[in-house]
Amino acid sequence: MSVFGTRPDTIKMAPVVRALQSHPDIVARVCVTAQHRQMLDDLLEFFAIAPDYDLNVMTEDQSLTEITTRVLIGMEPVLREARPDVVLVHGDTTTSTAAALAAFYRQIPVGHVEAGLRTSNRWLPYPEEMNRRLSATLATYHFAPTLLAREHLLEENVAADDVVVTGNTVIDAFLETAAREDLSLPPRWTELDSRAPAIVVTAHRRENHDHMREICEALRAIAELPSRPQLYWPVHPSPRVAPIAREILGGMPGVVLVDPIDYGEMVAAVRASAFVLTDSGGLQEEAPCIGKPVLVMREETERPEGLAAGTLALVGHDRRRIVEAARLLLEDHAAYAAMAHARNPYGDGQAASRIVRWLVARLRGGKYPESFEAQATAAQGS
């Protein structure tokens, strides 16, 4: 059973669901929590996923405690009825940790997709870093996207036989979607001046809620740079984000604020952009796979492989740092080329199939059919 409920984990679990459903020896079930209701529904339609169970937990301005308790309570009868051999959860969402705990209470093994990412601070990103650590503690099987993620798990005394390096499933989803010929650019993209570079923006993390005004002022300053870049921001509906964004940037020339767009439109926007400004996790991995630099508006990232590879730059939430980093990419062609041409360290688009092959082999009592070195090298895209 695959369990997910937000926009990011739905995107990343969609290739896994498809791989599970196509395997002749697997009965695949899907349970969604609807932690993000509207965004989830759009993605389910886009990826043609029909859930077997829908917990429908979302409420307006929901707290972490409310999400956790509703998922725990909702999962209990689902697991009792379905009796899955394994529950698969993804990454760092509150849905994932609560579902993993619910499975543990039923003594059902948990497989953690995108396991092993870490920052040095349990509070950053909040609450995602602790969610990820807790899910790792509850999990039996760990699907690490990179060699570094595997090392983190081994340092935490996870048995090596329970960890496999797969690459990240987000690359599977993004490459497949970017290759589609039916993608349409998102609403109001045509309002951007095509003669100027376009920057795709996303910002919504809880850790940035107190800094949202500073981030918006930075975006205003970027739009006023001599190169007059065009900013396209699908604004998260959170009351901690949307009102501030519209107050500071609404109606400003060169800035287009829209309601959240669907996944296909986001892929098309990134494909048409010069670079990305974000506090998201997934975009740190997605955009570089088609040569788009990413400026990360966070103080820490659990994806240091991108920093080491040069596909990402950490700019925090300080106005000056954000503006200067954007200015560098806009005005220094060598700096831009260095990021755009760096090798993406997050995989080759085959992560989901590796997860399913490893899981089937493990449940049959066998070993994964590839050597660790071969699968790890392939997963890293090198």
VOFILUM-946292 format. One line per 2 residues: number of its first residue (from 1); their letters; for each residue x, y negated, z negated of C-alpha. Coordinates in nm, 3 decimals, padded with zeros to 5 digits. Layout:
N
NUM = a = X,Y,Z ~ ...
***
This chain:
382
1 = ms = 00.000,00.000,00.000 ~ 00.131,-00.344,00.099
3 = vf = 00.025,-00.632,-00.127 ~ 00.059,-00.999,-00.036
5 = gt = -00.141,-01.319,-00.058 ~ 00.046,-01.636,00.041
7 = rp = 00.153,-01.775,00.374 ~ 00.524,-01.684,00.338
9 = dt = 00.479,-01.328,00.217 ~ 00.210,-01.258,00.477
11 = ik = 00.444,-01.362,00.758 ~ 00.724,-01.148,00.620
13 = ma = 00.509,-00.844,00.545 ~ 00.327,-00.843,00.880
15 = pv = 00.611,-00.656,01.058 ~ 00.624,-00.406,00.770
17 = vr = 00.249,-00.345,00.788 ~ 00.273,-00.288,01.162
19 = al = 00.568,-00.047,01.120 ~ 00.385,00.145,00.847
21 = qs = 00.066,00.170,01.050 ~ 00.252,00.301,01.355
23 = hp = 00.425,00.581,01.165 ~ 00.244,00.914,01.215
25 = di = 00.311,01.040,00.861 ~ 00.198,00.732,00.669
27 = va = -00.150,00.628,00.557 ~ -00.106,00.252,00.530
29 = rv = -00.331,00.037,00.312 ~ -00.329,-00.341,00.275
31 = cv = -00.442,-00.540,-00.029 ~ -00.445,-00.919,-00.013
33 = ta = -00.481,-01.140,-00.317 ~ -00.566,-01.461,-00.127
35 = qh = -00.345,-01.669,-00.353 ~ -00.351,-01.903,-00.049
37 = rq = -00.698,-01.846,00.098 ~ -00.718,-02.048,00.419
39 = ml = -00.355,-02.008,00.516 ~ -00.379,-01.635,00.451
41 = dd = -00.690,-01.594,00.666 ~ -00.530,-01.773,00.960
43 = ll = -00.230,-01.541,00.945 ~ -00.435,-01.226,00.911
45 = ef = -00.609,-01.322,01.234 ~ -00.282,-01.416,01.406
47 = fa = -00.114,-01.086,01.318 ~ -00.435,-00.880,01.361
49 = ia = -00.423,-00.740,01.007 ~ -00.750,-00.614,00.857
51 = pd = -00.712,-00.581,00.477 ~ -00.859,-00.281,00.302
53 = yd = -00.894,-00.483,-00.020 ~ -00.927,-00.858,-00.082
55 = ln = -00.899,-00.987,-00.439 ~ -00.992,-01.346,-00.342
57 = vm = -00.819,-01.495,-00.648 ~ -00.768,-01.854,-00.531
59 = te = -00.923,-02.145,-00.720 ~ -00.868,-02.517,-00.680
61 = dq = -00.546,-02.647,-00.841 ~ -00.485,-02.301,-00.987
63 = sl = -00.227,-02.246,-01.257 ~ 00.037,-01.975,-01.256
65 = te = -00.132,-01.809,-01.552 ~ -00.464,-01.798,-01.368
67 = it = -00.307,-01.644,-01.057 ~ -00.120,-01.384,-01.261
69 = tr = -00.416,-01.273,-01.469 ~ -00.655,-01.259,-01.173
71 = vl = -00.414,-01.047,-00.971 ~ -00.352,-00.812,-01.263
73 = ig = -00.722,-00.768,-01.330 ~ -00.807,-00.735,-00.960
75 = me = -00.534,-00.483,-00.883 ~ -00.638,-00.237,-01.154
77 = pv = -00.951,-00.095,-00.984 ~ -00.785,-00.112,-00.642
79 = lr = -00.493,00.102,-00.754 ~ -00.722,00.338,-00.940
81 = ea = -00.926,00.395,-00.622 ~ -00.650,00.398,-00.361
83 = rp = -00.385,00.586,-00.561 ~ -00.096,00.489,-00.333
85 = dv = 00.237,00.670,-00.351 ~ 00.421,00.336,-00.330
87 = vl = 00.318,-00.028,-00.366 ~ 00.521,-00.270,-00.152
89 = vh = 00.551,-00.634,-00.261 ~ 00.750,-00.917,-00.115
91 = gd = 00.997,-01.170,-00.239 ~ 00.926,-01.424,-00.507
93 = tt = 00.555,-01.506,-00.516 ~ 00.340,-01.484,-00.826
95 = ts = 00.125,-01.237,-00.631 ~ 00.424,-01.007,-00.587
97 = ta = 00.527,-01.004,-00.952 ~ 00.173,-00.957,-01.082
99 = aa = 00.104,-00.678,-00.831 ~ 00.430,-00.508,-00.922
101 = la = 00.336,-00.523,-01.289 ~ -00.009,-00.382,-01.214
103 = af = 00.152,-00.092,-01.024 ~ 00.396,-00.032,-01.308
105 = yr = 00.107,-00.009,-01.554 ~ -00.038,00.267,-01.333
107 = qi = 00.307,00.435,-01.309 ~ 00.320,00.381,-00.932
109 = pv = 00.665,00.317,-00.778 ~ 00.718,-00.034,-00.642
111 = gh = 00.919,-00.122,-00.331 ~ 01.051,-00.478,-00.331
113 = ve = 01.096,-00.627,00.017 ~ 01.346,-00.917,00.035
115 = ag = 01.504,-00.808,-00.293 ~ 01.819,-00.943,-00.453
117 = lr = 01.815,-01.311,-00.363 ~ 01.940,-01.518,-00.657
119 = ts = 02.030,-01.868,-00.767 ~ 02.240,-01.945,-01.073
121 = nr = 01.945,-02.101,-01.256 ~ 01.631,-01.915,-01.360
123 = wl = 01.435,-02.242,-01.335 ~ 01.531,-02.319,-00.973
125 = py = 01.333,-02.262,-00.765 ~ 01.046,-02.260,-01.014
127 = pe = 00.869,-02.022,-01.062 ~ 01.005,-01.825,-00.768
129 = em = 01.348,-01.742,-00.912 ~ 01.203,-01.574,-01.220
131 = nr = 00.930,-01.407,-01.016 ~ 01.199,-01.246,-00.803
133 = rl = 01.404,-01.131,-01.102 ~ 01.098,-00.983,-01.273
135 = sa = 00.991,-00.800,-00.956 ~ 01.339,-00.649,-00.931
137 = tl = 01.314,-00.518,-01.286 ~ 00.978,-00.356,-01.209
139 = at = 01.079,-00.211,-00.871 ~ 01.201,00.140,-00.793
141 = yh = 01.310,00.071,-00.434 ~ 01.496,-00.244,-00.330
143 = fa = 01.508,-00.365,00.032 ~ 01.788,-00.623,00.034
145 = pt = 01.809,-00.856,00.333 ~ 02.187,-00.912,00.308
147 = ll = 02.502,-00.761,00.165 ~ 02.518,-01.040,-00.094
149 = ar = 02.162,-00.962,-00.207 ~ 02.268,-00.599,-00.251
151 = eh = 02.565,-00.708,-00.460 ~ 02.338,-00.912,-00.687
153 = ll = 02.125,-00.605,-00.752 ~ 02.423,-00.382,-00.822
155 = ee = 02.556,-00.642,-01.068 ~ 02.222,-00.612,-01.248
157 = nv = 02.272,-00.235,-01.280 ~ 02.028,-00.129,-01.009
159 = aa = 02.136,00.213,-00.884 ~ 02.312,00.196,-00.548
161 = dd = 02.098,00.481,-00.410 ~ 01.787,00.268,-00.471
163 = vv = 01.910,-00.028,-00.260 ~ 01.922,-00.050,00.117
165 = vt = 02.033,-00.347,00.329 ~ 01.779,-00.409,00.603
167 = gn = 01.801,-00.768,00.723 ~ 01.507,-00.996,00.660
169 = tv = 01.165,-00.917,00.802 ~ 01.104,-01.289,00.857
171 = id = 01.345,-01.265,01.151 ~ 01.138,-00.980,01.296
173 = af = 00.825,-01.195,01.281 ~ 00.987,-01.516,01.403
175 = le = 01.172,-01.369,01.702 ~ 00.867,-01.178,01.816
177 = ta = 00.649,-01.487,01.786 ~ 00.899,-01.724,01.948
179 = ar = 00.910,-01.494,02.251 ~ 00.534,-01.513,02.304
181 = ed = 00.420,-01.701,02.611 ~ 00.083,-01.798,02.465
183 = ls = 00.214,-02.030,02.192 ~ 00.069,-02.380,02.189
185 = lp = 00.232,-02.686,02.035 ~ 00.050,-02.797,01.720
187 = pr = -00.212,-03.072,01.690 ~ -00.092,-03.427,01.763
189 = wt = 00.256,-03.317,01.870 ~ 00.201,-03.516,02.189
191 = el = 00.190,-03.835,01.977 ~ 00.566,-03.799,01.927
193 = ds = 00.793,-03.992,02.162 ~ 00.951,-03.719,02.373
195 = ra = 01.254,-03.940,02.437 ~ 01.357,-03.924,02.070
197 = pa = 01.465,-03.625,01.860 ~ 01.186,-03.453,01.668
199 = iv = 01.229,-03.336,01.309 ~ 00.993,-03.081,01.157
201 = vt = 00.930,-03.140,00.787 ~ 00.782,-02.920,00.515
203 = ah = 00.783,-03.000,00.142 ~ 00.564,-02.849,-00.125
205 = rr = 00.768,-02.659,-00.387 ~ 00.656,-02.701,-00.747
207 = en = 01.011,-02.798,-00.843 ~ 00.978,-03.098,-00.607
209 = hd = 00.640,-03.220,-00.729 ~ 00.804,-03.477,-00.958
211 = hm = 01.032,-03.588,-00.673 ~ 00.776,-03.608,-00.394
213 = re = 00.774,-03.989,-00.389 ~ 01.154,-03.996,-00.355
215 = ic = 01.139,-03.741,-00.072 ~ 00.872,-03.943,00.111
217 = ea = 01.076,-04.262,00.078 ~ 01.370,-04.073,00.227
219 = lr = 01.154,-03.967,00.522 ~ 01.044,-04.326,00.571
221 = ai = 01.409,-04.434,00.583 ~ 01.492,-04.158,00.834
223 = ae = 01.211,-04.271,01.063 ~ 01.362,-04.622,01.056
225 = lp = 01.712,-04.510,01.161 ~ 01.845,-04.665,01.485
227 = sr = 01.786,-04.343,01.682 ~ 01.416,-04.366,01.581
229 = pq = 01.366,-03.992,01.522 ~ 01.013,-03.862,01.525
231 = ly = 00.890,-03.679,01.213 ~ 00.623,-03.410,01.227
233 = wp = 00.495,-03.296,00.887 ~ 00.216,-03.042,00.832
235 = vh = 00.130,-03.164,00.482 ~ 00.053,-02.910,00.212
237 = ps = -00.293,-02.976,00.063 ~ -00.163,-02.976,-00.295
239 = pr = -00.279,-03.283,-00.491 ~ 00.085,-03.321,-00.595
241 = va = 00.191,-03.359,-00.231 ~ -00.072,-03.482,00.017
243 = pi = -00.181,-03.808,-00.154 ~ 00.178,-03.929,-00.194
245 = ar = 00.275,-03.835,00.160 ~ -00.022,-04.017,00.307
247 = ei = 00.026,-04.322,00.085 ~ 00.391,-04.373,00.183
249 = lg = 00.401,-04.240,00.540 ~ 00.044,-04.264,00.667
251 = gm = 00.021,-04.479,00.979 ~ 00.396,-04.530,01.005
253 = pg = 00.529,-04.538,01.365 ~ 00.716,-04.222,01.453
255 = vv = 00.562,-04.016,01.173 ~ 00.281,-03.769,01.236
257 = lv = 00.111,-03.620,00.930 ~ -00.126,-03.332,00.995
259 = dp = -00.312,-03.072,00.794 ~ -00.140,-02.733,00.763
261 = id = -00.090,-02.567,01.100 ~ -00.099,-02.200,01.183
263 = yg = 00.210,-01.985,01.208 ~ 00.226,-01.974,01.585
265 = em = 00.205,-02.353,01.602 ~ 00.483,-02.385,01.344
267 = va = 00.708,-02.155,01.545 ~ 00.635,-02.362,01.857
269 = av = 00.709,-02.685,01.667 ~ 01.042,-02.557,01.536
271 = ra = 01.129,-02.434,01.885 ~ 01.066,-02.785,02.022
273 = sa = 01.244,-02.970,01.739 ~ 01.600,-03.095,01.693
275 = fv = 01.624,-02.973,01.333 ~ 01.423,-02.899,01.020
277 = lt = 01.393,-03.074,00.682 ~ 01.238,-02.839,00.429
279 = ds = 01.218,-02.706,00.075 ~ 01.076,-02.377,00.204
281 = gg = 01.256,-02.049,00.174 ~ 01.150,-01.879,00.496
283 = lq = 01.242,-02.166,00.726 ~ 01.599,-02.148,00.599
285 = ee = 01.618,-01.811,00.772 ~ 01.377,-01.864,01.061
287 = ap = 01.494,-02.187,01.225 ~ 01.862,-02.087,01.261
289 = ci = 01.769,-01.775,01.457 ~ 01.682,-02.006,01.749
291 = gk = 01.967,-02.250,01.686 ~ 01.793,-02.515,01.475
293 = pv = 01.992,-02.664,01.182 ~ 01.815,-02.679,00.845
295 = lv = 01.851,-02.945,00.575 ~ 01.729,-02.796,00.248
297 = mr = 01.562,-03.045,00.012 ~ 01.641,-02.850,-00.304
299 = ee = 01.918,-02.860,-00.563 ~ 01.985,-02.487,-00.530
301 = te = 01.904,-02.219,-00.278 ~ 01.873,-01.845,-00.323
303 = rp = 02.001,-01.814,00.036 ~ 02.371,-01.903,00.000
305 = eg = 02.457,-01.688,00.303 ~ 02.316,-01.966,00.520
307 = la = 02.531,-02.224,00.344 ~ 02.840,-02.009,00.395
309 = ag = 02.754,-01.947,00.760 ~ 02.689,-02.318,00.821
311 = tl = 02.327,-02.285,00.934 ~ 02.202,-02.472,00.625
313 = al = 02.301,-02.783,00.431 ~ 02.178,-02.843,00.077
315 = vg = 02.063,-03.205,00.040 ~ 01.852,-03.197,-00.278
317 = hd = 01.574,-03.445,-00.344 ~ 01.784,-03.763,-00.369
319 = rr = 01.687,-04.022,-00.110 ~ 02.040,-04.120,-00.016
321 = ri = 02.161,-03.763,00.032 ~ 01.863,-03.670,00.249
323 = ve = 01.898,-03.977,00.470 ~ 02.273,-03.943,00.517
325 = aa = 02.249,-03.574,00.605 ~ 01.981,-03.649,00.863
327 = rl = 02.183,-03.940,01.000 ~ 02.485,-03.712,01.046
329 = ll = 02.288,-03.461,01.254 ~ 02.130,-03.739,01.459
331 = ed = 02.451,-03.930,01.532 ~ 02.738,-03.680,01.517
333 = ha = 02.712,-03.436,01.806 ~ 02.996,-03.217,01.675
335 = ay = 02.830,-03.182,01.334 ~ 02.502,-03.089,01.499
337 = aa = 02.664,-02.835,01.730 ~ 02.850,-02.671,01.441
339 = ma = 02.522,-02.598,01.262 ~ 02.321,-02.514,01.573
341 = ha = 02.575,-02.260,01.698 ~ 02.654,-02.094,01.365
343 = rn = 02.564,-01.725,01.339 ~ 02.241,-01.657,01.151
345 = py = 02.331,-01.413,00.869 ~ 01.977,-01.288,00.803
347 = gd = 01.934,-01.005,01.049 ~ 01.864,-00.880,01.398
349 = gq = 01.485,-00.841,01.404 ~ 01.475,-00.470,01.310
351 = aa = 01.431,-00.498,00.931 ~ 01.078,-00.356,00.914
353 = sr = 01.168,-00.038,01.100 ~ 01.468,00.014,00.869
355 = iv = 01.246,-00.024,00.562 ~ 00.998,00.236,00.687
357 = rw = 01.266,00.486,00.798 ~ 01.444,00.459,00.463
359 = lv = 01.121,00.488,00.265 ~ 01.002,00.796,00.455
361 = ar = 01.341,00.964,00.414 ~ 01.345,00.883,00.043
363 = lr = 00.993,01.010,-00.024 ~ 01.076,01.333,00.159
365 = gg = 01.372,01.382,-00.071 ~ 01.632,01.317,00.195
367 = ky = 01.883,01.044,00.264 ~ 01.870,00.748,00.494
369 = pe = 01.988,00.870,00.836 ~ 02.246,00.593,00.892
371 = sf = 02.562,00.525,00.700 ~ 02.553,00.222,00.471
373 = ea = 02.820,00.047,00.676 ~ 02.634,00.092,01.004
375 = qa = 02.294,-00.022,00.877 ~ 02.443,-00.314,00.684
377 = ta = 02.641,-00.435,00.986 ~ 02.334,-00.413,01.210
379 = aq = 02.115,-00.590,00.955 ~ 02.360,-00.878,00.932
381 = gs = 02.340,-00.926,01.307 ~ 02.714,-00.883,01.355
***
